Amino acid sequence: MTASARLAELGITLPNVATPVGAYVPALSHGDLVYTSGQLPMVDGSLVATGLVGDGAGQVSPSRAAECAEIAILNALAAVADVAGGIDQITQIVKITGFVAAPATFTGHPAIINGASNLIGEIFGDRGQHVRSAVGVASLPLGAPVEIELVAQVHQA
């Protein structure tokens, strides 16, 4: 099944490519690989949540942060698709790097980034198997709770 057909089956529409918040491009190809810049959980130009991830008052809950990781990976897929000529040009998801803004005592980073990894698996099946890093940080751009980078292999024109 193609990635576009699977997205339709899941009821997911790729968003427009997010406008960069700095002096960079959303994605860049090199050979048969496309690398994305860090993608935030933005919908229609706004973050869906802000703050540190944790179970404390005023923090972004781990379940909400995992949803943010899903949104961020869709933004990353949109950036890859834009450079590659469509999502069906993706032949393999190679690597996901996920950053989680959290207090030093939080250790659940992998579970948060599973939001992105699990969605990639649902969309791409075996072609979605990837290597990954889940990193805790003190803060992220604009106060985002998560940020995702993606490397994907694509068909070369």
Stockholm file with secondary structure:
# STOCKHOLM 1.0

chainA/1-157         MTASARLAELGITLPNVATPVGAYVPALSHGDLVYTSGQLPMVDGSLVATGLVGDGAGQVSPSRAAECAEIAILNALAAVADVAGGIDQITQIVKITGFVAAPATFTGHPAIINGASNLIGEIFGDRGQHVRSAVGVASLPLGAPVEIELVAQVHQA
#=GR chainA/1-157 SS CCHHHHHHHHTCCCCCCCCCSSSSCSEEEETTEEEECCBCCEETTEESCCSCBSSSTTSBCHHHHHHHHHHHHHHHHHHHHHHHTSGGGEEEEEEEEEEEECCTTCCCHHHHHHHHHHHHHHHHGGGGCCEEEEEEESCCGGGCSEEEEEEEEECCC
#=GC SS_cons         CCHHHHHHHHTCCCCCCCCCSSSSCSEEEETTEEEECCBCCEETTEESCCSCBSSSTTSBCHHHHHHHHHHHHHHHHHHHHHHHTSGGGEEEEEEEEEEEECCTTCCCHHHHHHHHHHHHHHHHGGGGCCEEEEEEESCCGGGCSEEEEEEEEECCC
//
